[in-house]
Amino acid sequence: MRKISAVLAASLAVAAASPALAQEVNSTFTGPRVEALVGYDISRAGSTVDNDVNEDDDESIDGLLYGVGVGYDIAMGGAVVGIEGEWTDGTAKTEFTPSGDFEGFGLGRVETGRDLYVGVRAGILATPTTLVYVKGGYTNARFNVLATDGETQLSQNFDTDGWRLGAGAEMALAENMFVKAEYRYSNYSEGELDFEADVPDSERFGIDTDRHQFVVGVGIRF
């Protein structure tokens, strides 16, 4: 009888401790967060506007990506769901190759500008301190036009709308600090000319631009 009572007592203790343990693990990935982001950014012509005539023109631009992100996560057992947003910018711009080929990837001579993103993510706990996740949402990217007559810079930009999918892993370094790494693919199918002067934006037009980003981040939770 005493052994049975001891087993029952131990079982009740484990059952009572399990929710607390789950809450303790999940709290690592729960609540608001803010993060700094840096990575490698590649924009290139989509399949419908590839230039197959000149094989020397890769029709892509690449450079450094940097920015900040915010989010809010909710843990549900071994799963985590959340919403997030980002502001990023970059250094990529079109260039002429040594052979004189122009890398315009369908938008002309431009450089990457600010990129706004809002979306959701969902993941599972691979370990108590490691979250693997997928993400998706809406992205609005700006490409700044590079044009001048030697005296005046053309004040005109492309604002493009698209969608983004990605996957990554986040690791808790401490109770309120984390690092993460992820890959994101974006496709932009619509754009408009954004005039900085008192001139209405252009009508929306179709484009086909792909974007690949490899990003790492470090952040804190509150």
Secondary structure, DSSP 8 states (H G I E B T S, - for coil): -HHHHHHHHHHHHHHHHHHHHHHHHHGGG-EEEEEEEEEEEEEEE-TTS---S-TT---EEEEEEEEEEEEEEEEETTEEEEEEEEEEEE--B--B-TT--B--TTT-SEEEEEEEEEEEEEEEEEETTEEEEEEEEEEEEEEEE--B-SS-B--EEEEEEEEEEEEEEEEEEETTEEEEEEEEEEEEEEEEEEESSS------EEEEEEEEEEEEEEEEE-
